[in-house]
Amino acid sequence: MNRKIKGIDYETARENLRNSTLEMRTDLPPKEELLHRYHPDYQADARVKLPIGPNAGDYCHPDLAKLLTSHPLIDDYDLSGAEHLNTDVLVIGGGGAGTAAALTATEAGASVIMANKLRIGDSNTVMAEGGIQAAVGAEDSLQQHFDDTVKGGHNAAKKELVAQMVTDAPSAIRWLIGLGMSFDLAKGEGNDGHLNRKRAGGTTVPRILSYRDFTGLEMMRVLREAVELDENITQLNRHPAIELLSDEHNRCVGAILYDLEKRSLVLVHAKAVVLATGGSGRLHLQGFATSNHYGATADGLVMAYRIGVKLRDMDSFQYHPTGVAHPPHLAGALISEAVRSAGTKLINGLGERFVDELQPRDVVAAAILREVAEGRGVVRDGQVGVFLDTPRLIENDPEVLNRLVTLGHVAHKCGVDPAVDPVIIHPTLHYQNGGMEINKDGSTSVPGLYAAGEVTGGIHGRNRLMGNALLDIISFGRRAGKAAAECGLPLKKVRGGVDHVHNLQREMTRAGLTSEVKAPILYPDYSPFDLREHAGLLETHHE
């Protein structure tokens, strides 16, 4: 790969921006050509075929494939001295999907243990800034929401899941409001008191409901409070799962947790398990920086694959267009799509607007990568990106920072006054489009195992629209929690085991596969490495 940084130096680019008329260039290639040439998913080294397991022969990102064909952590531990706990439902993951599942399971009468890798709320949910989609406007419909979602995902989504999600949206909003979540209200004659709605990339009508530009944080606030007040939910913070448990009928009957404080194992036996472990951004696929939280290391996918769950679209990931590119230590930090929804333009080093900012995210990200690859990016202190023209936005709408609070905070961290200077941005690894195959109730092909949130696949196809992630976690989190509570598999006297893990190891041996990797990896290893290279901001794309 060519790592030579090309582009326009910052001072020259800044002067070009001041003189820009914001007239948009018209030479953007057709969508499919643009994606195939510049989007990371389409590059020659972005996928391999899995050699073993439920998805043998299917495409997968090479780094993820290494984890799916790795050795288990449990080989390093003696299970005989582990603590044993029993519960009706074990929820693995403390983000939005996990908390929604836990709350709904207790509503159905189940006792719940929540196993959180970090603490409850330490998840990608709190980083979802832009809002949540729901067809609640008079000009909108469930059909339009369905059509936008399927089209935005390149017609690759599982349509029955999309239909379920968009149908659940209005009730999901009512449920959240009932828990105490705040949403922005519209102003103006005839609109006072109505939920304010905004446009998002790839949508045909305003459908985004939000609270300022930290909607996910507000959502997680009320979900966390509800969990902490529920006496039927036992939280185990800093207890990452390292393996699932199965019985002789290959039913999932619990999981092995690692207590980080005591450095000991805990075996939780359950009638049903809900995996809500989130995504894989901290694998830094294709060398990109990421907007993801520290624990997003694909743990759920590894454990699910070993127990026999089929995955899908594991070569498809979302690179959010507007991650911070400068300064280097903040590379990948997210700037919400709400900023583009408010009217902010993307400008290259020549002062040119080069894409409609409200195109689907994969198109906008590929367009930015094209500008960088062809030498029209902005270069500052060895970092390269394009401008997010915040000065003109604030000049036209002086009150906008009251609504986009997070934009002001991020700009301040970057050492930038957004009313005076633009922020330099570059696509950041943001979302795992694929994941575990599920049904409409969150069930998988393995009895007793359910899943919800980013660990699942099929809901968004091969590209996710803004606002559908927060809807996904509530829709399928609640469905998975209810179904798990009603699963009815009895807790067996014979303790669950890990035969499924050893079966996959034997399959690796028969296939002649060797690996030095042990997984799940739990946390990223950030030493030693080239920080700038790991941030994904050195030029690695086409000439």
N, C-alpha and C positions, 0 to 999 in steps of 0.2 A: 504494500500500500504506500502511496505517496503521502508523506507527512509534511510536505512543504506548505507553509501558510501563505495563501494568496489573498489579495484584497486591497482595500483602500485604507490608508492610515486614518486614525480616528479624527485628527484635526481637519484633514481635508474632507472627510465624510461629514463631519459636523457642519462645515461651511456649505457643503452641497445640500444638506438637509434644510438649512436656513433659507436657501434659495429655491427650494423645491415647490412646485405648483401642485404636487400630489396627483398629477395626471398619471393614470395607470398604463403601464406597458401592455401591449396586446400580443406578445409573442410567447405566452405560456403554452407549452405543448398540450395536446389532449390528455385527459386524466390518466388513462392507462399507460401512455408513453411516459408521462412524468413520473408516475409511481415506479415503473419498471426501471427507469434510469437512475432515480435518486433516492427512493425510499429504502431504508435499511433492510426491511423484510425481503426485498427483491434481489439483494446482492448475492453473488455466486457463493459466498462463504456463510450465508445466513441460515442454511438448513441442511440436515442430513437425514437419512432414513434410520429409524430405530430398529436395531437388530433383534430384539427380544421383547417379550412382554405383551400385554393386551393390544398395543399399537404397533407391533412388529410390521415393518414395511411402510409405516406412515412417516411423513416429514416432521421434523422437530428441530428447534434451534440447537446447534452443536453443544453449547454450554449447558443447556438444560438436559440434553441427551446424556451427558456425562453423569449428571446427578441421578437420572432415572436408571442408569446401569452401574450404580456404585455399590459399595459395601455398606452394611448397616452399622450404625453407631452401637447398637446393642451388643455386638460382638466384643465390645470393650468392657462390658459390665456383667456382674453376677446378679441375676434376677432373684436369687433365693432370699436375699435379705431386704427386698423392697417392701415398702409400706403398701397396704392394700386398702382401697376405698370402694364403696358401692354407691351407685346412684341410678336414677331412671334414665336421665339423658346427660351425656357428656358433650359439652360444647367446647370445641378447640378453636380459640381465637377470640380476642376481646375488642374487635372493632364493631362497626355498625351492623354487619350481618350476624355476628356472633351474639351481640346483645339483643338484637331483634328476635333471634331464634330462642335465646334463653327466656326472655320475657313471655313469648308466646307459648313456650313449653310449660311454664308454670301456670299460665292462664288455663291450660288444659289439664292441670292437676298434677304435673310431674315434678319431681325433685330434680334439681339441676346442679351440676358442677361445671363451672367455667374455668378452663385452663388457658391462661394468658401468657404468651411468651415474654412480654414485658409487663405492663400494667394495663388494666382495662382502659381503653381509649387510645393507647399508643398504637396507632394504625394509620392507614392511608385515608380513612374516613375523615379525620380532622383536617386533612390537607385538601379536601375537595371544596374548593372555594366558590365555584361559579353558581351552583344551584342544583335543583332537582326538577326533572321534567314531569309534568302531569297535564293532561288535556282537560282543563277546567274552564277555559275561556269560551265565550259564546261563539267565536269564530273558529273554534278548534273542534276536534272529534277524536275518539279512540282510533278510528280508521286512519286519520291523518298521522297520528302519533305512530301507529303501526307502520304505515307506509314509509315515513321518514326514517324510522329505525332500520327497517329492512334494506332500504336503498342505501343509507349511510354505511351499512355493514357489507356492501357489495353483494347483496342478495345471498349471503352465506349463512345467515342466522337460522336457527331452528324456529320455524314460524310459530309453533304452538307455544314456545316459551315467550316469544315476543308478545303474542296476543295475551298471554296470561299477565305479563308485566304491565302492559299499558292499561289493561282492564283493572288491575289492582291499584293504579296510580291515585285516583281520587280518594279511595278509602285509606291508602297509605298516608296521604296528606292529613286527612281527618284524624287518623290515629296519632300522628306526630303532634298535631296541634293539641290533641287531648292530653298528651304527655307534658305539654307546656312549651313546645317549640315555637319560636317567633319567626314570622315571615314579614318581608317588606310589603307595605300596603300601597296601593295606587293612590295618586292624588289627582284632583281635577273634578270638574262637574260631572256627576253621575257615576264616578268611579271611587269616591271616598269609601274606605272600608273594604274594598275588594282586594284580593291578592294581586300584587304587581307582577306582571309577566314580561319576560324579555326574550329576544331572539337568541338563538344559539346557532353555531355553524351546522349546516345540513338540515335545519328545520325550516318548514314552510310558513309557520306562524309563530308569534311569541308564545312560548310555552314554559319557559324557565321560571320557577319560583325560587326565591332566594332570601337570605338574610344578609344584607350588606354584601361583602365578598368573602365571608367566612361561614358559609352555610353548613359545611360539614362539621365544623367546630361546634356550631350551635346545635346541630342534630346530635352529635356525640355527647354534648352536655346533658341533654334531657334523657338520652338512653342510659348514660352512666348513672345518673341520679336514680332512675327507675330501678336499675339493677341493684344498686346499693341499698335501696329501700325494700327490696323483695327478700323476705326471710327464707324463701324456698330456693334461693340461688346461693351456692357456696363458691366464692372466688378463690382461685389459686393463682395469684400473680407470680410472675417470674418462674413459671412452670411450663417451659416449652415441651411439646410432644415430640418424642423421637421415634415412635413406632405405634402402629395400631395393633390391637389384639383380635384374633380370630378364633372361632371354635372349629370343631371337626367338620362342620357343614359349611365352612367358609363364610359364616356370618360375622360381622364386625360386632365385637362385644366389649369394646373399651379401647384403652390406649395406655402406653407407657410414657410417663412424664419424667422430666428431669428437674428436680428442685435445685435451682441455681444457688440458693443461699446455703442449704445443707449439703449440696453436692451429692445427692442421693436420688434413687429412683422411687417413683410412686406409680403403682399400677391401679388404674381406675377401671372398674368393671361396670358396664352400663347396659341397659336394654337397647339403647340406640346412641349413635354418635353423630354429631353435626360438625363437619369440617368447615371452618370459616377462617382459614389461615391467610387469606389475601394473596398477593401476587409475588413477583419475582424481580422487581426493579433493581434490587441491590446486587443482582448478578452482573449488572452493567454490561448487558448484551451489546455487541458490536462496539464496545469501548465507550458507550455513551454515559454521560452523567445521568442522574436520575432524580426525580421529584419524590421518590418513595421513602417511607420511613425505614428505620434501621433494620427492622426485622423481616423485611420483604425478600425472603430468600428461597421461595418455592418449596417450603417444607411439606405443605399439604399435598402437592402433586407427587412428591417422592413417596410419601406414605401411601397415598391412594393407589399409585401405580403398582406398588409391591403387593397390595392386597387384591389386585385384579381389576381395578376400575379403569375403563377405557377413557382416554383423553381425546380431545379434538383441537384442531387449529393451533397446535403447539409451535408453529412457525410464524405466528402472527402476533405482533405487539404494537402498541400505540406509542408514538413519539410525539408528545405534546409540543405544539409549535413554539410556545413562549416559555422556555426555561431561561434563567439568568445565564449569561455567557461571561460577564465580567462584573466583579473581580473573580479570580480563579477559585478562591475558597468558598464561594457561594454557587459555583457552577451547578446547574440542574435545578436550583430552587424555582418553584413554580410561580409564574405570573398568570393569574386566572384568565380564562377566556372571557370572563365578564368585562375585562378591560377592552377587548376587541369588540364585544357586543355594544359597549358604550360609544364606539366610534373611532378608537385608536387605529392608526394605519401602520403598516409595516413598510419600512423604507430601506433600500439598499445603500451601499456606500457612495453610489453616484447620485443619490437624492431621488431615486425612482421608486414609485409604488409598483409592485410587481405581481400582486395577487389579490383577489377578493378575500378579505380577512375572515369572512364568514362562510367560506367553503368548508367541507368536512376537514377534520384535523389532519388526516393523512395527506390530503392534497396541499394544505398550507405548509405542513412540515417539509414535504418534498420540494415545494417551491422555494423555501428558505435554503434548503440544502443545495438546490440548484444554483442560487445566487452565490453561495459560498464556494461551491466547486468551480464555478466559472469566473471567479476572481472579482465579484462585485460585492463581496461582504465587507464588513467593517472590522479592521484589525486594531486591537489595543492591547499592549503589554503581552503579546503572544497569544491572545485569545481572538477568536473570530466569530462573527455573528452578523445580525442586521439590527437596525434601529426599530424600537417600539416608540413611536412618535408621541410621547406623553405631553410635551410642552404644548403642542397644538390642541390636544384634547382638553387640557386644563384651561387654555386660553378661551376656548369656545364654551366651556362649561366649568366655571370657577368652583362650583359646589361638588364636582364629581368625586373629589377625595373624601368627602363626607360619606359617600356611598361605597367607595372602593378603598376601604380602610387599609386592607392588606397591601395594596399597591404602594401606599405611602410608606408602610413599614419596610417592605422589601427594598424600595428605592433608598430609604435611609440607610439600611444595612449595606447597600452597594455604594454608599457615599455620594448619592445623586439626589439633587432636588428635581423631582419629576416635572415641575413647572418650568424648569430652565433647561435641563439636559435630558436627552432620551436615554432609555435603558437599552443596553446591548443584549439581545436575546439569541438563543439557538435552541433547536429542538432538544427535548429531554425525555429520556425513557420514562414513560408514565403509567402504562396500563398493560396488563396481560389479557389479550383478547380471548385466547383459548383457555382450556382447563378441563375439569372433570365433566363427563357427560352426565346430565341429570334429567329427570322428568319434571312435570309441572309442580310436584310437591317437594322437589329437592332430593328425591330418592335417587340412588345410583343402582348399578347392576349388582352391587354387593348388599345383601339383606342387612338391615340394621345400620347402614351407613348413608348419611345425608350430607348435602353440601349447599353452601350459599355464598354469594359474593364473588370476588375476583378469582377465587380458586376454581370456579366453574367456567364452562365454555358453552357456546351455542346461543347465548342471549344477544350478543352484540355483533355476531358475524366476525368479519375481519377488520372492523373499524368501529369504535364506539363514539356515539354522539355525546356531547357535553350534557350532563344532567341525568343521563340514564344509569350511571353507576350508583348514585345515591338512591335512585328508585329501585334498581336491581337488589340492593342489599336489604331494603325494607320489604319489598314484595316477596322475594324468595327466602329471606331470613325468617319472616313470619311463617311462611308455608312450611319450610323445613322444620322449624321448631314445633309446629302443631303436629306434623306427620310423625316426627320422632317421638313425641309424647304419646301418640296413639299407636306406636309401632307394635307393642304387645309382645315382643320377644322376651321370654322369661330370663331372669338372671340365673344361669346354670350353676350348679354346685361345682362342676369341674371348671377350673379357671381357664380363661382364654389364653392362647399361646401365640407363637410367632412362626408356625410352620410355613405360612405363606411367604415369609421373608426368605427362609431357607430354600423353598421351592424355586424362587426366582434366582437365587444364587446358583442353584444346580443348573438352571437353564443357561445362565451365563457361562458356566463351566463347559456345558455341552456345545455351546456356540463358539468356544475358544476365546471368550472375552476376558481381558484382564483390566483391572482398574486400581489406581492408587487412591481414588477418591472415596471418602466416607461421607454419608449423607443421612438425614438432612444436615446441612451445614450450620443452621441456626442463626449465625451472624456472619457478616462479610469480614474477610481478612484484608485489611487495608495496609499491610506492610510486608515487604517493601514494594513500592510501585512508583511510577511516574504520575504525580498528581495531575499534571496537565493532560497527559495522555488518557488517564482514567476518566477525566472530566469530559472526554469526547469532543474536545474543542480544537485539537490538532486536525488538520485536514486529512481525512481518510477516505474521501469519496472520489468520484470520477473526475478526471481532468476535464 
